[in-house]
Structures are given as C-alpha cells and as structure tokens.
Amino acid sequence: LRSREESLRRQIANVSHDLRTPLTSINLLIGLLSEPKLTDVRRQQLIHELYELLSRIDWLITTLLKISRLDAGTVQFKQEQVSLEELLKKSCVTLLIPMELRGQELRIHADGAFRGDLSWTSEAIGNIVKNCMEHTPEGGRIEIEATENALFSEIIIKDNGTGISPEDLPHIFERFYKGKDSDGKSFGIGLALSRMIIAGQGGTVKAENRKPVGAMFTIRFYKGTV
C-alpha cells in the first residue's frame, strides 16, 4: 500500500508539472496579446503558439482519461476483423502532414488481417509511429511492415533516426518516463498508453535498436493464449 501511495504521489506530481508548464506559457502569451502596439504578424504568431499549447493540454488530459479507464478495467475492446492495411492507414492519417513538413518518407507494406479493436489499436500504433517521427531527422524514413501467419498478426515499425539510448530502453513504456533525449513537449505517457492498449488485447510490444542506426518496435497480436 505504501508503494502504491508513493507511486500515486509521483504521478500526481508529474501531471501537475506537465500541466503547470504550458499553463504558465499561456498566461504569458495572454499578457503579450493584450499589448496595444502589437503588430498583426506578431499577434498571429502568438495565437498559433497559444493554440499549440492548448492542444497539448487537451491531448494530455484526454490521454490520462483513457489510461484511467484502462486502469479501472472499464474498456471493452471490440473484436473486429480488419485488414492490416486499413489499420495502419487509420493509425498514420493524422501524422501524414507533420511528416511531409519534415520531409520524411513513410513506407507501408501490409498483408493479412488483424482481429481486435480498430479505434483503440490505431491509437496505440499511431503513438509509436509519432515517437519514431519525432526521433527521426528531417528527410528520414519510417517503414511499417505488417504480416499475418497462423499464430499471430505482426506489425514492425522501423526508423532511421537516433535510436534509443541503452539506459532508456528498459523504461520507455513506463508511465511518465522521459528519456534523456526527449524534448520539453514530451509527457512520457504516449508509449505507456500504447502498451496498455496492446496488452489489454493479449498482444505484446517490444522496442530495440537497429544497426547501424534507428529504432524498431515489434507488435504482435496472438490468435490464441500465449
């Protein structure tokens, strides 16, 4: 019980910090927007920054609510037969424009089907692809290969980015864990949510580094109990 209480205190402290930082910035931006001699160009820039900060807070709160639902066991995953190609397209649709702006190439090769919850699973995969995108340089490449066999449906996500530091590798799926190379915009919960969604459907997810560069995530959804 003491261990759980300590863990809860740490998580509350993390959430408070992650909310306080953008809220402080929002207060500063509102103050700048009230200046009478502000140019239209500067005003539009500040409004854009304000929108991004509000979007970050909205994402954080929404993700925390989803995690709490998974923790409470109130999520009922659907069992749908969906093509792997459809699953991957839905997972990546919101990332296509950010990747284009970064000059990154996305390659998808999918063959076979997947049985599970399309909406929740696409969010889990999308979070992983987003992580790869953020750690891949401009002009880089992200590849997703999905196949199905008699035992499982497998999705492999690879990038040619900076990879994962050895000290971060065992912890990247932990809630609120932020790697040493993460930027100030990271909340440390996206990959944790992904693992919870995948594990909640009897699947597994593994992260490792590639040679010579890059990271690789392997997701499997088994057709029977393992």
CORCOR-V701947 format. One record per backbone hydrogen bond with DSSP energy under -1.0 kcal/mol. NH is the residue of the N-H (numbers start at 1). CO is the residue of the C=O. If there is no record, write none. Layout:
BEGIN
nh->NH co->CO
nh->NH co->CO
END
This chain:
BEGIN
nh->5 co->1
nh->6 co->2
nh->7 co->3
nh->8 co->4
nh->9 co->5
nh->10 co->6
nh->11 co->7
nh->12 co->8
nh->13 co->9
nh->14 co->10
nh->15 co->11
nh->16 co->12
nh->17 co->13
nh->18 co->14
nh->19 co->15
nh->20 co->16
nh->21 co->17
nh->23 co->19
nh->24 co->20
nh->25 co->21
nh->26 co->22
nh->27 co->23
nh->28 co->24
nh->29 co->25
nh->30 co->26
nh->31 co->27
nh->32 co->28
nh->33 co->29
nh->34 co->30
nh->35 co->32
nh->38 co->35
nh->43 co->39
nh->44 co->40
nh->45 co->41
nh->46 co->42
nh->47 co->43
nh->48 co->44
nh->49 co->45
nh->50 co->46
nh->51 co->47
nh->52 co->48
nh->53 co->49
nh->54 co->50
nh->55 co->51
nh->56 co->52
nh->57 co->53
nh->58 co->54
nh->59 co->55
nh->60 co->56
nh->61 co->57
nh->62 co->58
nh->63 co->59
nh->64 co->60
nh->65 co->61
nh->66 co->62
nh->67 co->63
nh->68 co->64
nh->69 co->65
nh->70 co->66
nh->71 co->67
nh->72 co->68
nh->74 co->69
nh->80 co->116
nh->82 co->114
nh->84 co->112
nh->87 co->83
nh->88 co->84
nh->89 co->85
nh->90 co->86
nh->91 co->87
nh->92 co->88
nh->95 co->92
nh->99 co->95
nh->100 co->96
nh->101 co->97
nh->102 co->98
nh->103 co->100
nh->104 co->99
nh->105 co->140
nh->107 co->142
nh->109 co->144
nh->111 co->146
nh->114 co->82
nh->116 co->80
nh->121 co->117
nh->122 co->118
nh->123 co->119
nh->124 co->120
nh->125 co->121
nh->126 co->122
nh->127 co->123
nh->128 co->124
nh->129 co->125
nh->130 co->126
nh->131 co->127
nh->132 co->128
nh->133 co->129
nh->134 co->130
nh->136 co->133
nh->139 co->102
nh->140 co->137
nh->142 co->105
nh->143 co->158
nh->144 co->107
nh->145 co->156
nh->146 co->109
nh->147 co->154
nh->149 co->152
nh->153 co->221
nh->154 co->147
nh->155 co->219
nh->156 co->145
nh->157 co->217
nh->158 co->143
nh->159 co->215
nh->160 co->141
nh->162 co->135
nh->168 co->165
nh->169 co->165
nh->171 co->168
nh->174 co->171
nh->176 co->188
nh->177 co->174
nh->182 co->179
nh->186 co->183
nh->193 co->189
nh->194 co->190
nh->195 co->191
nh->196 co->192
nh->197 co->193
nh->198 co->194
nh->199 co->195
nh->200 co->196
nh->201 co->198
nh->202 co->199
nh->203 co->198
nh->204 co->220
nh->206 co->218
nh->208 co->216
nh->210 co->214
nh->216 co->208
nh->217 co->157
nh->218 co->206
nh->219 co->155
nh->220 co->204
nh->221 co->153
nh->223 co->151
END
